[in-house]
């Protein structure tokens, strides 16, 4: 099905279903991004949304930003840059510098949880009351080989 209303440059405008198929996003997500101001309002043809092909790139930026842990507000700041905006890369760096400590802390926390779970998977304690994994403070997970606690069956 061809679109008789091409955008500048001759490329046809995309129906929301076509845009969704090209990007792997659901139409409801595309409408949400539009409502949130991340996507510009689409052209209306016979009451139906029609998107410029640039929306494919915009949705790719949104997806990449979300995978990087950016909030929609942070992504919106990045998307607000015009093509000739020399400050856009600076804003990207600022956002990245703010996010890096948060992600580093999350990784450290995740590593601790992984180590705890690895210990729990090897636990041979008869019950939770006797398990040192639930001591306060918990045992230091740093040593790879931990001796069994005295008089306590388990790890």
C-alpha positions as CSV (number, residue, x, y, z in Angstrom):
1,X,0.0,0.0,0.0
2,X,1.6,3.3,-1.1
3,X,1.2,6.6,0.7
4,X,0.2,9.4,-1.7
5,X,1.4,12.0,0.8
6,X,5.2,11.9,0.7
7,X,7.3,13.9,3.1
8,X,10.0,16.3,1.8
9,X,12.6,14.3,-0.1
10,X,10.0,12.0,-1.5
11,X,9.9,9.3,1.2
12,X,6.4,8.3,2.1
13,X,4.9,9.1,5.5
14,X,4.6,6.0,7.8
15,X,1.4,4.8,9.4
16,X,1.7,4.0,13.1
17,X,1.6,0.3,12.3
18,X,4.4,0.6,9.8
19,X,6.5,2.6,12.3
20,X,5.8,0.0,14.9
21,X,7.0,-2.8,12.6
22,X,10.1,-0.9,11.7
23,X,11.1,-0.2,15.2
24,X,9.8,-3.1,17.2
25,X,7.7,-0.7,19.4
26,X,4.1,-1.1,20.1
27,X,1.7,1.5,18.7
28,X,0.6,2.3,22.2
29,X,4.2,3.1,23.1
30,X,4.6,5.3,20.1
31,X,1.4,7.2,21.1
32,X,2.8,7.5,24.7
33,X,6.1,8.9,23.5
34,X,4.1,11.3,21.3
35,X,2.0,12.4,24.3
36,X,5.1,12.7,26.5
37,X,6.6,15.1,24.0
38,X,9.4,12.7,22.9
39,X,8.0,12.4,19.4
40,X,6.7,15.4,17.5
41,X,3.0,15.4,16.7
42,X,2.5,13.3,13.6
43,X,0.9,14.6,10.4
44,X,-2.8,13.7,10.2
45,X,-4.1,12.2,6.9
46,X,-7.8,11.4,6.9
47,X,-7.6,11.5,10.7
48,X,-4.9,8.9,10.9
49,X,-1.4,9.5,12.2
50,X,1.4,9.6,9.7
51,X,5.0,9.9,10.8
52,X,8.1,11.2,9.0
53,X,10.8,8.6,8.6
54,X,12.9,10.5,11.1
55,X,10.7,9.0,13.8
56,X,12.5,5.7,13.2
57,X,15.7,7.3,14.4
58,X,14.0,9.1,17.3
59,X,12.6,5.8,18.5
60,X,16.0,4.2,18.3
61,X,17.4,7.1,20.4
62,X,14.6,6.5,23.0
63,X,15.2,2.8,23.1
64,X,19.0,3.2,23.5
65,X,18.5,5.8,26.2
66,X,16.1,3.5,28.1
67,X,18.6,0.6,27.9
68,X,21.3,3.0,29.2
69,X,19.1,3.7,32.2
70,X,18.1,7.2,31.2
71,X,14.7,8.6,32.3
72,X,12.3,9.8,29.7
73,X,12.9,13.4,30.9
74,X,16.7,12.9,30.3
75,X,16.0,11.4,26.9
76,X,13.7,14.4,26.2
77,X,16.6,16.7,26.9
78,X,18.8,14.9,24.4
79,X,16.0,14.9,21.8
80,X,15.4,18.6,22.1
81,X,18.6,19.3,20.3
82,X,18.3,20.6,16.8
83,X,20.6,19.2,14.1
84,X,23.0,22.2,14.3
85,X,23.0,22.3,18.1
86,X,26.7,22.3,19.1
87,X,25.7,21.9,22.8
88,X,23.9,18.6,22.3
89,X,27.0,16.5,22.8
90,X,27.8,18.5,25.9
91,X,24.3,17.7,27.3
92,X,24.9,14.0,26.5
93,X,28.1,14.1,28.5
94,X,26.4,15.8,31.4
95,X,23.7,13.2,31.5
96,X,26.3,10.4,31.3
97,X,28.4,11.9,34.0
98,X,25.4,12.1,36.3
99,X,24.3,8.5,35.5
100,X,27.7,6.8,35.8
101,X,27.9,6.9,39.6
102,X,24.4,5.6,39.9
103,X,25.1,2.7,37.5
104,X,28.4,2.0,39.3
105,X,26.6,1.7,42.6
106,X,23.9,-0.5,41.0
107,X,26.6,-2.8,39.6
108,X,28.3,-3.0,43.0
109,X,25.0,-3.8,44.7
110,X,24.2,-6.4,42.0
111,X,27.5,-8.1,42.5
112,X,26.9,-8.3,46.2
113,X,23.5,-9.9,45.6
114,X,25.0,-12.3,43.2
115,X,27.7,-13.4,45.7
116,X,25.0,-13.8,48.4
117,X,22.9,-15.9,46.0
118,X,25.9,-18.1,45.1
119,X,26.5,-18.7,48.8
120,X,22.8,-19.4,49.3
121,X,22.8,-21.9,46.5
122,X,25.6,-23.9,48.2
123,X,24.0,-23.6,51.7
124,X,23.6,-26.8,53.6
125,X,22.3,-25.4,56.9
126,X,19.5,-27.4,58.5
127,X,17.4,-24.2,58.9
128,X,17.5,-20.5,58.5
129,X,18.1,-19.8,62.2
130,X,21.5,-21.6,61.9
131,X,22.4,-20.1,58.6
132,X,25.2,-17.4,58.7
133,X,23.8,-15.8,55.6
134,X,21.1,-14.2,57.7
135,X,23.5,-13.0,60.5
136,X,23.5,-9.2,61.1
137,X,25.9,-8.1,59.7
138,X,26.0,-10.7,57.1
139,X,29.3,-12.6,56.6
140,X,31.8,-10.9,54.3
141,X,31.3,-12.3,50.8
142,X,34.8,-11.2,49.7
143,X,36.7,-14.5,50.4
144,X,35.9,-17.0,47.7
145,X,36.3,-20.0,49.9
146,X,34.7,-19.5,53.2
147,X,35.4,-21.9,56.1
148,X,32.3,-23.4,57.7
149,X,31.3,-21.5,60.9
150,X,32.3,-23.4,64.0
151,X,29.6,-25.7,65.5
152,X,27.2,-24.7,62.8
153,X,26.6,-26.9,59.8
154,X,26.2,-25.0,56.6
155,X,28.3,-23.1,54.2
